[in-house]
Amino acid sequence: MPFDIQQIRAQFPALSLEDGGVPRIYLDNPAGTQVPKRVIERTSEYMIRMNANHGGPFRTSQDSDALSAEAHRAAAELLNAPSPEEIVFGANMTTLTFAISRSLGHWLKPGDEIILTRMDHDANVNPWRLLAEDLGLEVKWLSFNRETYQYDLDELERLISRRVKLLAVNYASNALGTINDVKTISSMARAVGALTYVDAVQYVPHGPTDVQALGCDFLACSVYKFFGGHQGILWGRGELLEALPAYKVRPAEDHGPGKFETGTQSFEGQAGALGAIEYLAWLGEQARDIYRQPFGHFSGRQQNIHTAMAAIKAYEKLLSAHLIKGLQAISGVTVHGITDPGQFDKRVPTVTFTREGFSPADIARRLAAENIFVWDGDYYAVEVVKHLGLAESGGMVRVGPVHYNTIAELDRLLEVVREM
Ligand SMILES: Cc1ncc(COP(=O)(O)O)c(C=O)c1O
């Protein structure tokens, strides 16, 4: 085991809750995770000791600003951003993406092409589709293979040309669980002078993220999907953020993240984000040394964070294997994603399935009756469900374990689905 799972679970107060003596089993994590004590402490410490607006000469405001700066530093370490100045906090990934898409619109003109994908959550589709409508851009679609659940990079090669100015792609799918080769995709975009905007919401909770190694231009994620509160984070390449015009009020800062952090920020949310990243650093300290070895180029907290994510990835591979094998053994079940254990490096443990004779909503309700939390439908992955031909039949059931879930919890879910 990469870490002591009971020690991990003890950090999350919500995991020990029961209703009428029945434990809660949280497998709704792709829609939002539970939070460790560190997040609760950081958030309540903020509210008690430093609750104030930005930029004042007095104690609470100065402490609040120092906390916010530390949250930016921690987020930069999590994503390996070259500077905390490249970290923009915001309400959520969707709002940040709408904002940056409007700014990027200043650099685009009618007839320019953008590439969107059939695998993305609508938050990385519709901001760009609407921008294309506003500006007369041409949208090209990168599909995915319905058998491999992956992009065909030859298809991307055919779509991409000097006319393409932007490519919006997901790092991991919230519906298929596929991890995409964002490094190769970004380099293909760069070769024709196009920018890459990466939706990493579903990858960041599951593995080490390194924007410099990926070579993308923007990467967005959501803190509440990686054990913090409801907040979004956008990383943008420094020179791009500096050059991009921002929709902002005049007194707000003209440089750095403040330019895009419009209005008064949720500083308690940033405190929670800091707490979530500190929790990951703590987990990294507990993890076995083999997970640390690839991160010799980092030190201190940053090394611990990335070690934690490597350990999480290794543990979650065991969860994926157990869950997929168990689902496939149930009659009438189809898993819609990578099922070959040899390819589990290419997936996160988010697993979607359908079962003949049962609607996804019925299965989710049956599980809810046993206090097992899962989602059904399209979870805003509109294009994925359409492309799989499942839009009319209620989509799929989504089981989304994270590193605090156990094999025993998955067994309980499998038992209920089997007995339906
Ligand atoms: C892949 C993906 N992208 C984007 C989003 C939207 O994130 P937010 O709620 O932070 O706007 C989600 C939320 O479920 C998601 O799963």
The ligand as an ORCA input file, in Angstrom:
! r2SCAN-3c Opt
* xyz 0 1
  C     -13.895     18.077    -16.345
  C     -14.606     19.223    -15.682
  N     -14.383     20.456    -16.136
  C     -14.978     21.522    -15.592
  C     -15.871     21.390    -14.565
  C     -16.517     22.604    -14.008
  O     -15.860     22.988    -12.854
  P     -16.421     24.164    -11.942
  O     -17.565     23.612    -11.175
  O     -15.243     24.511    -11.069
  O     -16.812     25.273    -12.817
  C     -16.151     20.136    -14.052
  C     -17.125     19.963    -12.971
  O     -17.665     18.905    -12.743
  C     -15.504     19.017    -14.637
  O     -15.727     17.780    -14.200
*
